[in-house]
Each structure stands twice: as structure tokens, then as C-alpha cells.
Amino acid sequence: MPWLEIVGWAGSALVIVSLAQARLLRFRVLNLVGAVLAVVYNTWLQIWPFTAMNAVIAVIDIYWLRRMLAERHDDTAYEVVEVSTSDEYLRHVIRVHINDIRTFQPGYVWDPYAPGRSAFLVQLGDETVGVVVVIDKGDGVGQVELDFVTPRFRDFTPGEFVYRHRGALAARGLRRLVAPSDLIHPESYYPKVGFHLDEGVWVRDVA
């Protein structure tokens, strides 16, 4: 198979695969690479309408990638909203995503009336991208019961905005957070949001 045909097929395949991605970052990266390969293919064959179309798609992907990567740790782009644990919208979000939550925390059960808990929604505009629930265990220790990221933002770490939010946890007298021990592959997530291992337990000081 000629190299040019390989480039054309690879570009088409990547664009198709990108459209199947739920994660925004992965979608943009795959779509960008596919569009660039399509530009090469169509330019070589002098198919200018498709060259122009894919060039524009590549520019759009670059714009959104730059924006997403610039905002991923920007607390002016994301907003933390504290809600009651019995809040109906919070219950709706957890109910919709409960099966997904259990792929990371098997056996997780949501009890909206359990005492001593604080719940936070992480918002990007009007979209909920994360949920964090913390239990006050006393003596300044908070147990993270839930840190969930919606599938579209799974390449990001919105929980970090709760952990370094302007005094939301410190105002409750919490000085240290302990992460749940039942999370699947904790080493791939906890360090990204500021937790470290201390005698086999993932902990983080409250900002």
C-alpha cells in the first residue's frame, strides 16, 4: 500500500475514532491528528476543498486544546458550589452516574441523610464536571467519601478546586484530608490533586 494511501486511511480512522470518545481532551487530540493527516493527503492530491476544510478543523482543535489546557488548573474558570447533601440536584447527578462511580469505587452507596458531611459541585459554566463529598471525622480530619469526575472531563482533575478552594474546608476546622481506600488505581489520581502516601494512607493538608 503506497505511503500516501496509508496517510489517508490513518487520518480517516483517527477522525472516526475521535468521534467515539466521551473525553473532551482525547477527542480533540485524536481529531487534530486526523485532520492534519487529512490535510497532508488532500494537499498532495490537490483536493483543495477538503484541504481547506481539514485545515480549519485543525485550527479549531488547536484553539480548544490550548484553552482547555490553559484552564485545567485555573480556579477562575471553574467554580465550586457547596450544596446540601440532601440537595435534589446533587442526588440527581449521583443517581445518573452511580454505575460509573462504582467502576472506580466498587460498592459505593449514597446516603443523602448521613450526618457530618459536606458536598461540593465543581462547575464549568453551567456544566457539572465533578462532585466531592467530605465527612468530618473529628480532630481536624476529613474523610473524602467521594471524588467523582464526569466522563467528559476525566482527563482533568476538577476535585483539586475543592481541595484548594478559598477556605471552604478550613472553615469547618479541617486541617487534613484522608482519601478513600477503595478507589481503583489511586496512584494514578491522588498525586494529581495533591495527596501523598503517609504510612500507606493517601493524605493531603487542607489549603
RAWOHU-V785761 format. One record per run of one state. SS is the DSSP state (a for helix, b for strand, c for the rest). FROM is the first residue (numbers start at 1). TO is the last residue. Records with the same first field share a line. If there is no record, write none. Layout:
# RAWOHU-V785761
SS: FROM-TO / FROM-TO
This chain:
# RAWOHU-V785761
c: 1-2 / 20-23 / 45-47 / 72-77 / 84-87 / 105-116 / 125-126 / 139-140 / 150-150 / 154-158 / 164-169 / 173-175 / 179-185 / 189-189 / 194-195 / 199-200 / 206-207
a: 3-19 / 24-44 / 48-71 / 88-104 / 151-153 / 159-163 / 170-172 / 186-188 / 190-193
b: 78-83 / 117-124 / 127-138 / 141-149 / 176-178 / 196-198 / 201-205
